[in-house]
Amino acid sequence: MQYAAPIGIGLLHVLLMSLAREPHRRRLNAVMVAGAGAAHLGGGGPGGWEFAFTAVVTWGAFRGRESRTFIGVAWLLHAARDDGVAHHLGGGPVVPFLPASSPGRALCDPVIALWRLRGGPSPTDLFRGRGTGRPAADPGTV
């Protein structure tokens, strides 16, 4: 359950975000990753480097307004720093009453990142096999 729950939460996030239509889905995800990148600022970890990390994720989120690739990369950075590895090794858990929450988030965020890197398809598109290409309406490739 320690590993299944975070993956399930990531899938739930994908499902709920899929309800929004593009380009609103992409822009909403950019806002979400920007907030996530700054959510644990000062919560433990590499000290002053947290500010530099927050700036990098914010830049990725800003670029992500028009590019799903930047959103995916920003979620992977978030998994490595804010929620996952650095909090687990250098700070406290993300959720104070759940000691395994930091490594769990390191599983949740890549689920979201992979979905965004695949184009952020809706569940219908995924089930129909149309979730592997990039929609023509989204010029957001790097």
Protein Blocks (a to p, Z undefined) as FASTA:
>chain_A
ZZmmmmmmmmmmmmmmmmpccfklmmmmmmmmmmmmmmmgoiacjhjmmmmmmmmmmmmm
mmmmmomklmmmmmmmmmmmmmmmmmmmmmccfblmlmklmmmmmmmmmmmmmmmmnoop
afklmmnopambccfklmcbZZ
